[in-house]
Amino acid sequence: MIAGSFGRDTDFGATTLAGPSPFFNFTANSFVACLSAAGAWRWATSARTPGSRGSRASSGGIATGVAVAPTGEVLVTGNFRDTLTFGATTLLTSGRTYEAYVARLSATGAWQWAVATAGSTGTGGFTGPNAYDYTRGTRIGIDAAGNALVTGYFARGLTLGTLTLSRRDTIGTDPFVAKLNPAGVWMWATTISRPTTWGANLNGLLVDAAGNLLLTGSVVGPVTLGSITLTSPPGLARAYVAKLSAAGTWLWASASDGGGNAQMIDGGLALAVDAAGQVLVAGYAAHVAPGIPYNSLPLVAKLSSTGAWGWRATGSVNSPRDYAVCFGLGFTPAGDVQVAGLFKGTTTLGTTSITSLDSGSVFIATLTNGPLATPTLLAAAPPLSVWPNPAHQTATIRTQADELVEVLDAQGRVVRACPRGAAGVTADRLLDVRGLAPGLYLVRAGAATRRLVVE
């Protein structure tokens, strides 16, 4: 399931979604689309804007988070300005504000309900007390009962049905967390408040099997989560993980110590919980000491089920222009930690160095899920990569060079080969698949193999 925004007519397989009309710069419709496990578009739908209010651009909606219920229904959150229509429900903003929305679709893509901030004409609704307030929805999750957990940011004050959240000043925004039942009725809401101009951001959300909510981001303290206060070194951001009960009570919250480095900043972007209930967080770290380049480094850390920080693993980069960050987290069938991220230049994970394309590349790495007190290094990257896959005319082969690359058919015959590269250097080689019959092939480089589909 994917969600986002688009400005012009867009095709999702055989389905065409119409863009805003009339179209102005920065106008957009929100969309939700469903793909099968084989990558075929099943359905796509949009929340539509008329394109402008008078002559104003920048109207419309952006979807920022999507989740699927156990029974197949889809929940989406995002932001919009002016007017946005979800099937038979039209939501409005007041004044010149941006507001958040939460909407629900059936398993086949039919809009069921939608609620929004200030000036909503839809079912339910949550409002800002000032016409120039704004609210943004950012992440959404669903528990086993089909309740929605949504996060976002708000300025000044916020009312969600009969619930009210307030802020100490009119500077900046505070994060909020709220829960809706399957009918779109608000059950509870809470915030991460700040007594100073510093504060917290909220980047990752995970609903556990018991309906509790885990959150991560970065904090420049002090900030308050219920009766819990988190702090950080003056002016430095630190990663945090916090847990809310299914009833909206803060159970615990814990901030990183920067790995014991007083001149380190870090932040959390993704969460996972292992079979023992221990928490994994992935994100980024960076040195801010004088004379050390300010580069983002990949970070993975482990916490106990009660929020005590255990091991942390970071990578490294080779030059001031290089960076790497982790944004996805999960587990292999064997229980090891698997992390995905984005990097540019050359980054080192454990003992393995990888180099990106000029514009940046995605990486996937594996870590052993060791005990809390055991430091763990990011594992070596796969020794062989093949893309695009399926391939039509050519495919790129990446391997530790000095390896002969061969392509074998279903009978084990070598039908293509790439020459060896320079010893000890990661190399990309172009494989010409024109003339090969469509089907499944095996790419082999030394002991490493990958499947390749030729179409």
FENBEL-V556474 format. One line per field, one symbol per residue. ss: DSSP state (H for helix, E for strand, - for the rest). phi: phi as a letter, one per 30 degrees, with the letter a starting at -180 (. if undefined). burial: + if it has 16 or more other ideal C-beta (glycine too) atoms within 10 Angstrom, else -. A space follows every 50 residues. Layout:
ss=???
phi=???
burial=???
This chain:
ss=-EEEEE---EEE--EEE----------EEEEEEEE-----EEEEEEEE-- ---------EEEEEEEEE-----EEEEEEEE-EEEE--EEEE-----EEE EEEEE-----EEEEEE---------EE-------EEEEEEEE-----EEE EEEE---EEE--EEE--------EEEEEEE-----EEEEEEEEE-----E EEEEEEE-----EEEEEEE---EEE--EEE-------EEEEEEE-----E EEEEE--HHH---EEEEEEEEEE-----EEEEEEEEE---------EEEE EEE-----EEEEEE-EE-----EEEEEEEEE-----EEEEEEEE-EEEE- -EEEE-----EEEEEEE----------------EEEE---E--EEEEEEE ----EEEE-----EEEEE-------EEEEEEE------EEEEEEE--EEE EEEE-
phi=.bbabacbebccidcccddebdcbeidacdbbbccddcicdcaabbcccd jacicddicjbbdcabbcdecjdccbblbabibbcciccccbccicccbc bbbbbddcjcdcaabadfidccdikbbcdbdcdbbbdbbbbbcddidccb blbbcibabbiccbcbbdaccibbdbbbbbddcicdcaabbccbdbddab cbcbbbcdddidccbblbbcddbbbiccccbbeeicdbdbbbbcddcjcd caabcdciiicdcccaacbbbabdddidccbblbbadbdeicedcdcdbb bbbddcjddcdbbbcbbcbdcdaabcbbbabdedjddcbcabbbicbcci cccbbddedjbcbbbbbdddeedcdbcedddedbbbadbdccbbbcccad dicdcbccddciddcaacddcddicdbcbccdcdjddelcbccbbiddbb dbccc
burial=--+++++--+-+----+-++--+---++++++++--------++++++++ +++-----+++++++++-+---++++++++++++++--++++++--++++ +++++-----++++++++++-+-+++++----+++++++++++--+++++ ++++++-++++-+-+-+-----++++++++-+-+-+++++++++---+++ ++++++++--++++++++++++++++---+-++--+++++++++-+-+-+ +++++++++----++++++++++----+++++++++++------++++++ +++---+-+++++++-+----++++++-+-+----++++-++++++++++ -+++++----+-+-+++-++-----++++-++++++----+---+-++++ +-+-+++++------+-+--+----++-+-+-+--+----+-+++----+ -+-+-
